[in-house]
Amino acid sequence: MEKIHKEILGLMGKIDIDCRDEKDTIIIDLAGQLDVYNSQELNQLVDAYKDRGFNKFIINLEKVTYLDSSTISVFIHCYQTLKASFGAVSVPTPEVAG
């Protein structure tokens, strides 16, 4: 599968989304600012991959500089949807520079 890149504007700024498939897991790299105006794009992206048979996801927030409560809601929705179909979503904790 080829790498997919999308840039979406939101109220606080833009979010860059890069997706790739690694061993049947979709890695979603996010960079920028997620807010109420663009966070649903993430939900739609996960749903589109799920409809194509993928059920394991890693959402990389390492380069995210802002997210609001609507984004947390999207994460919860993705988790619940994938859990119901025996899938999984992981949001690894970014390392903090010290």
N, C-alpha and C positions, 0 to 999 in steps of 0.2 A: 504494500500500500504506500502511496506517495505521501509525503508530508503535506499537511494542510496549514495554511496561514490565513488568519482573518484579523482585521482591525475594525473595532466597533467604538463609536463615540458614545459617551455617557455625559451626565451633567457635570461630574467632577473631572472628567478628562477622558482618555481613551484606554481601552484594554486591547492588548495584542494577544491573540490565541494561536498557539502552534500545537498541532496534534501529530502523533506518530504511533505506530503499532510496534510494540516490542513483546514478542512471545505471547501473543493473544491478549495483551493488556494495552489499552489505549492510554498513552501518556499525554496529558493536556498541560502544556506549559503556558502559564498566564503571566503577563507583564503589564503593569500600569495600575489603573484604578477601576475597581468593580463597584457599581452602584445600582440603584433601583432601575436606572434606564438601560443598563446593558447586562445585568446579571442573568436575566432570563435567556440570553443567548447561550450561556453555559448550559442551562437546563435543556434547551432545545438541541444542543450539540450532543449531550449525553443520550438523550432520547433517540436521536437519529442513529447513533452508533449502536444503541441497544436494539433498535429495530432491524439492524443489519446483522445481529447475532453476537455482538460483543457484550460481555457482561462483567468485565474487570477494568477498572479505571484507576489511574493515579492522577490527582490534580495537584500540580506543582505551583505553589504560591510564592516561591522564593523571590520573584521579581515584582510581586504585587506590593504597591505602596499605600493602597487604601482599599478597604471594603466596608460595606455597611450591613445593616441587619438583613436587608433583602438578599444579600449574598449568602449569609448564614442559612437563611430559609431555603435557598436553592440547594446548598450542600445537604441539608436535612432531607429535602425531597428526593434528591438523587440517591442518598443512602437508603431511604425507605423503599423506593421503587426497585432498586437493584437487590436489596435484601429479599424482597418478595419473590424475585425470580432467581434466587440463589446466586446472585452476582455479588460484587464487592466494589466499594469505592474507598480510596484512601487519600487523605489529605495530610501528607507528611509535615511535620513541624520544621519550619525553616530554622537553620542555625543562626544564632545571634552573634554578630561580631562583637568581640569584647576587647 
